[in-house]
Amino acid sequence: MADLLVRGARLLLAPIEEGDCLVRGGHIAALGQVPPSTIPPNCPVLDAAGRYLAPGFIDMHVHGGGGADFMDAKPEAIRTITAFHAAHGTTTLLAAIIPAPMDRMRQAMAAVAEVTEPGIAGLYLEGPFVSRAKKGAFNPRWLRSPSVRTFRKLVEGHQNLVKVVTFAPERPKADQLLANILAIGALPAIGHTAATYEQAMDALAHGARHFTHLGNAMSDLHHREPGAVGAALDSDAYVELICDGIHLHPAFVRLIAEVKGYERMCLITDAIAAAGLPDGEFALGDLPIFVHQGIARLSNGTLAGSTLTMNRAVKNFMKFTGCSLPEAVRCATLNPARLLGIDERKGSLGVGKDADLVIFDNDFNVHYTILDGKIVYARED
Ligand code: FE
């Protein structure tokens, strides 16, 4: 594996604020003052020129990008998606699988299992055991009632790869489903749900720890019925936020941050195939979607994923909340790493951690993305 020395960076989520970063064997070998004796001969040097060096972004919830979708179930599509998001600083993502006929869902899961892309940490099953009333852009035909038998069939052979499963706790037998999601070591996430506050709190008491795109496709905060949003605010669960300025009002994001603090929020893109492409007609699963000025909707106007990228998400989040750069970056790195249980290796800068890195400037333009110690994206300029 190639060595690399990054020189002169402002370091984020690191023990020190500036310096160099020596990468060896896919890991961070030294940080800050790198002793010349430890630098191998002919080590390639990358001048960060005072830009920021941060841990690579971890986007838990991605459907696609660059014209491809994980539901395409093709290795080229998967590589297109990871390359597109790497160009915006993402080094780890979860591949979102949406409700579809069982064989199509399993084909998409199998494709991710076979391709062994280093940037994919697993699968995010966004359903199918979710609420019809909160279906969002999903085709209601492919939603299912919670069933342990169906769940086992769905994940068979891929138990280790499934990291998150979105479910609606108010549906009958959701408690058994929740227990089975936990049994395969995945995170049960409350989402696409019409749950009351009590139903959502009960699911949290039984092991749910996360909310899928908070505020979108879930029961809202009402003063007599605080709903799923109220339960998210009134617990220490993690939440995902789509900070494109469209899915969530900036004031909502600011209020959530006030209540939850900066340790439980995860910035996601929820990006679809249209991310990175000009406006036009696309598909999410088998439903047509229309992208106008970067906003993706079904023909009835329902929002259908985003065209957001992680560098823009971090930039927007800082603008919406007024938080510091390290606070914003941790919501895109350390927080999801902790939630996913990969924080020993990823989500912060430190000696021995994976060399998954992003170099960006004051305006959040990504200049380099390094994955597993290798430069996977370099901006042309
Ligand atoms: Fe989604």
Residues whose N, C-alpha, C, O or C-beta is under 5 A from the ligand:
A	BS01	FE	E126 D270
